[in-house]
Amino acid sequence: MKIKMPSTVCAVLDALQAAGFEAYAVGGCVRDSILGRTPQDWDITTSARPEEVKKIFDRTIDTGIQHGTVTVMIRGKQHEVTTYRMDGEYTDCRHPEEVTFTSSLAEDLRRRDFTINAMAYNDKEGLVDLYGGVEDLGRHVIRCVGDPMERFGEDALRIMRAVRFSAQLDFGIEEETLQAVRALAPNLSKISAERICMELTKLIVSGHPDYLRIAYETGITKMILPEFDAMMETEQNNPHHMYSVGEHTLAAMKAVRNDRILRFALLFHDVAKPVCRTTDEEGIDHFFGHGNTGAEMAGRIMRRLKMDNDTIRTVKTLVTYHDWRPEPAEKAVRRMINKVGRELFPLLLCMQEADTAAQSEWQREEKLQKIAQTGEIAAKIFSEDQCVDLKSLAVNGGDLLRMGVQKGPEIGRLLQLALEEVLDDPARNEKAYLTAFIQKNIGACVDKDGRVEYK
């Protein structure tokens, strides 16, 4: 088997081998190359010790030298070079107490998580596959190297990685490995929120976000996202729906492109339905207020997962308004854009399309047509650069100050009134018109110099 490697990777391997050491590309880059994918990173493993690697190359960075990793710079590109190692005892379900360097490639590969990630390659030796990685790629299965209870017991994050790789590659999980996932999922409580979020994000933006179902079935979400368990266990006896809240959510995520914000917004768009559900006298379920309540719940969950503030604000906005579907008329759409924001409005429509596609067929075509009409109207509003927010209003706070309005809250109130006027009719976004309108609404008269005198 011949794998085409970047020239800089070949240069690193050649230099290490010329110095008398073994060196291989290893892990995900080998796996992806065999699958015909373009690797994002090329990791290198070697028998050379870190200090020996540093002597061979002119430019290096001590990335994780205590664990044997040195970053080598070749023609402006970074390559992580890690010494063959054996891990000591794991006491925190994440990190080994000590790392021992070894001269054996086999020992180094034996400590890795899954067979498909435990392969090495160089042009001289070809593919080194000691644990059946190629066979498992052909069988489309995720299988631990050695005893899965031992692998997951060493590092609990591997439990999530198993499901994440399954989603990214559309692979099944080998039965013994799956049983170990179920047995040791509670150990995820010992993993940092940042690491959990990183793996969850990779799963969510994969080609199969619906594989979050596996995380639910194996007890993973019970530890990291218990709100999703409640969603999976909440039925929707309503003509608009044909799935439970959780299954509807999975279908909606799968129906939208793999954009991180869209996927998370859809993951959380119905998160409050379990707590908002009511059933009327005819046995029909309703979920009044689940948008606003869901936004607050989503915010708490994302903060718990240590997500960044911008993502939290954006997702909360989309969750709040995901079910707001006014009649497709210019006035209503302008107000909708004003609430959601120019930048987020296209995402909201994508979200609504996916949400609708994951509902029952009842009125589905009518709903999709309405969304499409709303999009067409929004495109017209944007192309005509109609005013939909304070930034594009023909008057601003400075104008009101020059008119003599001094109080900040009063300025804000009057600008909002002026914006409401323009949202009704964009032709009113003229300075003269809005100046007269504002003067009329402050209950004040204007002196001979044009300054406002409060009564």
C-alpha positions in Angstrom: 0.0 0.0 0.0 1.3 3.4 -1.0 0.2 6.5 0.8 0.9 10.0 -0.7 2.3 12.2 2.1 3.0 16.0 2.0 6.6 16.9 1.1 7.1 18.4 4.5 6.0 15.2 6.2 8.4 13.2 4.0 11.2 15.7 5.0 10.6 15.1 8.7 10.6 11.3 8.3 13.6 11.3 6.0 15.6 13.4 8.5 14.8 11.2 11.4 15.6 8.0 9.5 18.9 9.5 8.2 19.9 10.1 11.8 19.4 6.4 12.5 15.9 6.5 14.0 12.6 4.9 13.1 9.9 7.3 12.1 6.3 6.9 10.8 3.2 8.9 10.1 0.7 7.6 12.6 -3.0 7.7 13.6 -5.8 9.6 12.0 -3.7 10.7 8.9 -3.1 7.1 8.0 -6.7 6.1 8.6 -8.0 9.0 6.5 -5.5 8.3 3.7 -6.7 4.7 3.4 -10.3 5.9 3.3 -9.4 8.3 0.5 -9.9 11.4 2.7 -7.6 14.3 3.0 -6.0 14.3 6.4 -6.2 17.6 8.4 -3.1 16.8 10.4 -0.1 14.6 10.0 1.3 13.2 13.3 4.6 11.5 13.4 5.9 8.9 15.8 9.6 8.0 16.2 12.1 6.1 18.3 14.1 9.3 18.8 13.9 10.9 22.2 12.7 14.5 22.4 16.1 15.9 22.9 17.4 13.9 19.9 14.6 15.3 17.8 15.5 18.8 18.8 19.1 18.2 17.7 18.1 17.0 14.3 15.9 20.0 13.3 16.7 23.7 13.3 13.3 25.0 14.4 11.3 23.1 17.1 8.8 24.0 19.8 8.5 22.2 23.1 4.8 21.5 22.7 4.4 18.7 25.2 7.9 17.6 25.8 7.1 15.9 29.1 4.9 13.5 27.1 7.5 13.2 24.4 6.0 15.6 21.8 8.1 18.2 20.0 6.7 20.4 17.2 9.0 20.5 14.2 8.8 23.5 11.8 9.4 22.7 8.2 8.9 25.4 5.5 6.5 27.2 7.8 4.4 24.1 8.6 4.1 22.5 12.0 4.4 18.8 12.6 4.0 17.1 15.9 6.7 14.5 16.5 6.2 12.2 19.5 8.5 9.6 20.9 7.3 6.0 21.1 5.9 5.7 24.6 4.1 3.5 27.1 1.6 5.1 29.5 1.7 4.4 33.2 -1.3 4.0 35.5 -4.3 6.1 34.9 -5.8 7.3 38.2 -8.1 10.2 37.0 -9.7 8.4 34.0 -7.9 10.8 31.6 -4.2 11.2 32.1 -1.4 8.6 32.9 0.5 9.2 36.1 3.7 8.8 34.1 5.0 8.3 30.6 7.8 5.8 29.7 9.6 6.1 26.4 10.2 2.9 24.5 12.1 1.8 21.4 9.2 -0.4 20.3 6.6 0.8 17.8 4.4 -2.1 18.7 4.2 -0.9 22.3 3.4 2.6 21.2 0.6 1.4 18.9 -0.8 -0.9 21.6 -1.7 2.0 23.9 -3.9 3.8 21.3 -7.7 3.9 21.5 -9.1 2.2 18.3 -7.6 -0.2 15.8 -8.3 2.3 12.9 -6.2 4.8 14.7 -3.4 2.4 15.6 -1.7 2.1 12.2 1.6 3.6 11.1 3.2 4.2 7.7 6.4 5.3 6.0 7.6 4.7 2.4 10.4 2.4 3.5 8.4 -0.1 5.6 4.9 0.5 4.2 1.8 0.1 6.3 2.3 -1.2 9.9 -1.1 -2.6 11.0 -0.6 -4.8 14.1 -4.2 -4.8 15.4 -6.5 -5.2 12.4 -7.2 -1.6 11.5 -7.5 -2.1 7.8 -9.8 -5.0 8.4 -12.0 -2.9 10.7 -12.0 -0.1 8.1 -13.3 -2.6 5.6 -15.9 -3.9 8.0 -16.9 -0.3 8.9 -16.6 -0.8 12.7 -15.0 1.0 15.6 -13.2 -1.4 17.8 -10.8 -0.8 20.7 -7.2 -1.9 20.7 -7.1 -4.8 23.1 -9.5 -4.9 26.0 -12.1 -2.1 25.7 -12.7 -2.0 29.4 -9.0 -1.3 29.9 -8.9 1.3 27.1 -11.9 3.2 28.4 -10.9 2.8 32.0 -7.6 4.5 31.1 -9.2 7.5 29.4 -13.0 8.0 29.7 -13.0 10.6 26.9 -12.5 7.6 24.6 -16.1 6.7 25.3 -17.3 9.8 23.5 -14.6 9.4 20.8 -16.1 6.0 20.0 -19.5 7.5 19.2 -17.9 10.6 17.5 -15.9 8.4 15.1 -19.0 6.3 14.5 -20.8 9.5 13.5 -18.0 11.0 11.4 -17.3 7.8 9.5 -20.8 6.2 9.5 -19.3 3.1 11.2 -20.9 0.8 13.7 -19.4 0.1 17.1 -18.1 -3.4 17.7 -20.3 -5.2 20.3 -17.6 -5.7 23.0 -16.6 -2.1 22.6 -20.2 -1.0 22.8 -20.8 -2.9 26.0 -17.7 -1.2 27.6 -19.2 2.2 26.5 -22.4 1.3 28.4 -20.5 0.0 31.4 -18.1 2.9 31.8 -20.2 5.9 30.6 -20.5 7.1 34.2 -16.8 7.8 34.2 -17.5 10.8 31.9 -18.3 12.7 35.1 -14.5 12.9 35.7 -13.8 14.6 32.3 -13.6 18.4 31.9 -16.5 20.2 30.4 -14.2 21.7 27.7 -13.2 18.2 26.5 -16.8 17.0 26.6 -17.9 20.0 24.5 -15.1 19.4 22.0 -16.2 15.8 21.3 -19.9 16.7 21.3 -19.3 19.4 18.8 -17.4 17.1 16.5 -20.3 14.6 16.7 -22.9 17.3 16.1 -21.2 18.7 13.0 -20.5 15.3 11.5 -22.4 13.7 8.6 -24.5 11.9 11.2 -25.6 14.1 14.1 -28.4 11.7 14.6 -25.8 9.2 16.0 -26.4 11.2 19.2 -29.0 8.5 19.6 -26.2 6.0 20.3 -25.0 8.3 23.1 -28.5 8.3 24.5 -28.8 4.5 24.3 -25.5 3.9 25.9 -26.0 6.3 28.8 -23.5 8.9 27.6 -26.1 11.7 27.4 -27.3 10.9 30.9 -23.9 12.1 32.1 -23.2 15.0 29.8 -26.6 16.1 28.5 -29.5 14.8 30.7 -31.9 17.2 29.1 -31.6 15.2 25.9 -32.7 12.1 27.7 -35.9 13.9 28.8 -36.4 14.9 25.1 -36.1 11.3 23.9 -38.6 10.2 26.5 -41.2 12.9 25.7 -43.8 12.0 23.1 -45.6 14.6 21.0 -49.3 13.7 20.6 -50.0 16.5 18.1 -50.9 16.5 14.4 -47.9 18.5 13.6 -45.5 15.8 14.8 -44.8 12.1 14.3 -41.7 11.7 16.5 -40.8 12.1 20.2 -39.2 15.4 20.9 -35.7 13.8 20.8 -36.2 11.9 17.6 -37.7 15.0 16.0 -34.5 16.9 17.1 -32.2 14.3 15.6 -34.2 14.4 12.3 -34.0 18.2 12.3 -30.3 18.3 12.8 -29.8 15.8 10.0 -31.9 17.9 7.7 -29.7 21.0 7.9 -26.1 21.5 6.6 -23.3 20.8 9.1 -22.9 24.3 10.4 -22.0 24.4 14.1 -24.4 27.2 15.1 -27.3 25.7 13.1 -26.8 22.2 14.5 -26.6 23.4 18.1 -29.6 25.7 17.7 -31.6 22.7 16.4 -30.3 20.5 19.2 -31.7 22.9 21.7 -34.7 24.4 19.8 -37.2 22.0 21.6 -35.2 21.4 24.8 -37.9 23.0 26.9 -40.8 20.9 25.5 -40.6 18.3 28.3 -41.1 21.0 30.9 -43.7 23.0 28.9 -45.9 20.2 27.8 -49.6 20.4 28.5 -52.4 18.1 27.3 -55.9 19.5 26.4 -59.2 17.8 27.0 -59.0 16.1 23.6 -55.6 14.5 24.5 -53.6 16.8 22.2 -50.2 17.9 23.6 -49.2 21.6 23.5 -45.9 23.2 24.3 -46.7 26.9 24.9 -43.7 29.1 25.6 -41.1 26.5 24.8 -39.1 29.0 22.7 -38.4 31.5 25.5 -38.0 28.8 28.2 -35.8 26.8 25.8 -33.5 29.7 25.2 -32.9 30.1 28.9 -32.3 26.3 29.3 -30.0 26.3 26.3 -28.0 29.1 27.8 -27.5 27.2 31.1 -26.5 24.0 29.2 -24.0 25.9 27.0 -22.5 27.6 30.0 -22.2 24.3 31.7 -20.3 23.0 28.7 -18.0 26.1 28.8 -19.1 27.3 25.3 -18.1 30.8 24.3 -20.4 33.8 24.9 -20.9 34.6 21.3 -22.1 31.1 20.5 -24.4 31.2 23.6 -26.0 34.5 22.5 -26.5 33.4 18.9 -28.0 30.0 19.7 -30.3 31.5 22.4 -31.6 34.0 19.8 -32.3 31.3 17.3 -34.0 29.1 19.9 -36.1 32.0 21.1 -37.6 32.8 17.7 -37.4 29.4 15.9 -41.2 29.0 16.1 -42.1 32.6 15.1 -43.7 32.3 11.7 -45.8 35.4 10.9 -47.6 35.8 7.6 -45.2 36.5 4.7 -45.9 40.2 4.4 -43.2 43.0 4.3 -44.2 44.7 7.5 -44.1 41.4 9.5 -40.9 40.2 7.9 -39.2 43.6 8.7 -40.2 43.2 12.3 -39.0 39.6 12.3 -35.6 40.7 10.9 -35.4 43.4 13.5 -35.9 41.0 16.4 -33.5 38.3 15.1 -30.9 40.5 13.4 -29.8 40.8 9.8 -26.9 38.3 10.2 -29.0 35.6 11.9 -32.1 35.8 9.8 -30.9 33.5 7.0 -29.9 31.0 9.6 -33.3 31.2 11.2 -35.0 30.3 7.9 -32.7 27.4 7.4 -33.5 26.3 10.9 -37.2 26.6 10.3 -37.0 24.5 7.1 -35.2 21.7 8.9 -37.6 21.9 11.8 -40.5 21.6 9.4 -38.9 18.7 7.4 -38.7 16.8 10.7 -42.4 17.2 11.5 -45.4 15.2 10.2 -46.6 15.6 6.7 -49.7 17.5 7.9 -49.5 20.9 6.3 -45.8 20.4 5.6 -45.9 21.8 2.1 -47.8 24.8 3.2 -45.3 25.5 5.9 -42.4 25.2 3.6 -44.0 27.4 1.0 -44.6 30.1 3.7 -40.9 29.9 4.8 -39.9 30.3 1.1 -42.1 33.3 0.7 -40.7 34.8 3.8 -37.2 34.3 2.4 -38.1 36.0 -0.9 -39.5 39.0 1.0 -36.4 39.2 3.1 -34.2 39.1 0.0 -36.2 42.1 -1.3 -35.9 44.0 2.0 -32.1 43.4 2.0 -31.6 44.3 -1.7 -33.5 47.6 -1.2 -31.5 48.2 2.0 -34.6 48.9 3.9 -34.2 50.1 7.5 -34.7 47.2 9.9 -32.7 48.3 12.9 -31.5 51.4 14.8 -28.1 51.4 12.9 -29.9 52.2 9.6 -32.4 54.7 11.1 -32.2 58.2 9.5 -31.8 59.8 13.0 -29.6 58.9 15.9 -28.9 59.8 19.4 -26.7 62.7 18.4 -29.6 64.2 16.5 -31.8 64.0 19.5 -29.1 65.6 21.7 -28.9 68.5 19.3 -32.7 68.8 19.5 -32.3 69.2 23.3 -33.3 65.7 24.5 -30.8 65.1 27.2 -32.0 62.0 29.1 -30.6 58.7 28.0 -33.7 56.6 28.6 -35.8 59.2 26.8 -33.4 59.1 23.8 -33.7 55.3 23.7 -37.5 55.4 23.9 -37.9 58.0 21.1 -35.5 56.2 18.8 -37.4 53.0 19.3 -40.7 54.8 18.6 -39.1 56.1 15.4 -37.9 52.7 14.4 -41.4 51.2 14.9 -42.7 53.9 12.6 -40.2 53.0 9.9 -40.7 49.2 10.3 -44.4 49.9 9.4 -43.3 51.9 6.3 -39.7 52.2 5.2 -40.5 55.3 3.1 -40.7 57.2 6.5 -37.0 56.7 7.1 -36.3 60.3 6.2 -34.7 62.7 8.6 -37.2 65.5 8.3 -40.2 63.1 8.8 -38.6 61.4 11.8 -37.6 64.7 13.4 -41.2 65.9 13.2 -42.4 62.6 14.5 -40.0 62.6 17.4 -41.0 66.2 18.4 -44.6 65.1 18.3 -44.0 62.2 20.6 -42.0 63.8 23.4 -44.8 66.0 24.5 -42.7 69.0 24.1 -42.6 72.3 22.2 -39.7 73.7 20.2 -38.2 77.1 20.9 -37.3 79.6 18.2 -33.8 78.0 17.9 -35.2 74.6 17.2 -34.4 73.2 20.7 -36.9 71.2 22.6 -38.5 72.7 25.7 -40.1 70.1 28.1 -43.5 71.0 29.5 
